[in-house]
Amino acid sequence: MTKRGTVSTNNIILTFDSTDLPSEIRVGYVKVRVRPFVPAPMRCFRCQRFGHTKDNCRGRPTCSKCASQDHTDETCDSETPRCVNCGEGQTPHSAYDRSCPAYVKEKEIMTIKATRNLSFKEAREVYNQSHPKTSYAQKEALRRGEEERRAREARRARLVQKALEAKEASVAASASGSANAAVAADTPETPEAGTRPIMGSPAASSTSAAAATTAAARDACVKDTGRRLDIPVGAATDLRGSRAPRQAADAPELVTLGG
């Protein structure tokens, strides 16, 4: 058997006078596996239809690339291919494309014919029983359902992508905040320019100021004993040397100095 009439192959076509094919045969000293021969679908090169040849064609010449009847495929300059055997809503393809739905259908019919040893008419009936025809409305419903499914998958993918981006942004913000807190903890606090550090507690400072005020008042009273001086202090000492009890800082007392 030769491919395209010129290239020799290792295939041999044998015809058996029986409906049951053997699994293998011996050709000389070689054991050869046997399989049914499924011929390619017959397509007319004139009208591009299946089931007959151009010698028996009664149709009009049709371009195999764009399905136009105004010219042939030799002079076709169309950029969008179109198959004459497929109806509306087809994916762009030519009449000789092996992925054409019409070609695939004819190939399956030829396979049924060869494997079940049926006539072409019987094989077509078997194929039609296993592949019921669908109406245009059913095809449109299937197409819309497929488009909706793809749209849902696209929306789901976008939502997942947004969630991942938000999670990455949150992790990055948390890491940045932790780094700033660590830097602030490691940096010692320095007093502002023009300020003096405060030594001791506020209570001790208030007590020292009250004692200084009492001493100054005592000196003034010694010079002028006939004059009474009322000085509010938080904790004071009597002029006669007796120490007055300390008062609360929030309730000052009037201490009378002098006679």
Order of alpha helices (4+ residues) and beta strands (2+ residues): beta-beta-beta-beta-alpha-alpha-alpha-alpha-beta-beta
